[in-house]
């Protein structure tokens, strides 16, 4: 079972690595009026995905602690 799990993880890693390699163009993320940053698309997607995971975990823990 561990062999299947690790092979699936490896396949997913290579898919994400290939996606990041093919989408290495820079994008401009604008903040306020004159503030902006230029980063690769894959980095922006990873950052926003990680932010979504963090917010989901944070709100789930807050709801679980509040019910006790």
Legacy VTK file of the C-alpha trace (Angstrom):
# vtk DataFile Version 3.0
C-alpha trace
ASCII
DATASET POLYDATA
POINTS 68 float
0.000 0.000 0.000
2.857 2.383 0.755
4.339 1.755 -2.682
1.084 2.848 -4.320
0.836 5.929 -2.117
4.406 7.035 -2.802
4.116 6.379 -6.530
0.931 8.462 -6.638
2.685 11.261 -4.762
5.591 11.078 -7.202
3.279 11.266 -10.215
1.454 14.276 -8.755
4.776 15.973 -7.968
5.992 15.537 -11.550
2.690 16.829 -12.913
2.977 19.965 -10.790
6.659 20.376 -11.672
5.836 20.093 -15.371
3.022 22.604 -14.989
5.365 25.027 -13.241
8.016 24.596 -15.924
5.558 25.263 -18.751
3.998 28.300 -17.026
7.093 30.238 -16.102
5.902 33.509 -17.620
5.853 36.442 -15.265
2.597 38.076 -14.219
2.094 41.425 -12.560
0.143 41.424 -9.296
-1.139 44.922 -8.473
-1.711 45.880 -4.848
-2.738 49.448 -4.291
-2.294 52.338 -6.671
1.437 52.201 -7.407
2.421 48.973 -5.663
2.933 45.876 -7.778
5.122 42.792 -7.920
6.153 40.702 -10.908
6.282 36.953 -10.151
6.000 33.706 -12.146
2.487 32.346 -12.607
3.293 29.062 -10.862
4.523 30.903 -7.758
1.347 32.991 -7.635
-0.848 29.894 -7.955
1.116 28.083 -5.260
0.912 31.064 -2.905
-2.835 31.487 -3.312
-3.411 27.736 -2.969
-1.372 27.697 0.251
-3.296 30.731 1.524
-6.580 28.921 0.844
-5.404 25.811 2.677
-4.229 27.898 5.644
-7.515 29.804 5.862
-9.531 26.585 5.637
-7.548 24.949 8.422
-7.701 28.107 10.542
-11.480 28.465 10.239
-12.060 24.743 10.769
-10.017 24.752 13.963
-11.815 27.866 15.168
-15.200 26.219 14.608
-14.107 22.999 16.361
-12.722 24.850 19.375
-15.833 27.034 19.583
-18.151 24.005 19.845
-16.370 22.536 22.859
LINES 1 69
68 0 1 2 3 4 5 6 7 8 9 10 11 12 13 14 15 16 17 18 19 20 21 22 23 24 25 26 27 28 29 30 31 32 33 34 35 36 37 38 39 40 41 42 43 44 45 46 47 48 49 50 51 52 53 54 55 56 57 58 59 60 61 62 63 64 65 66 67
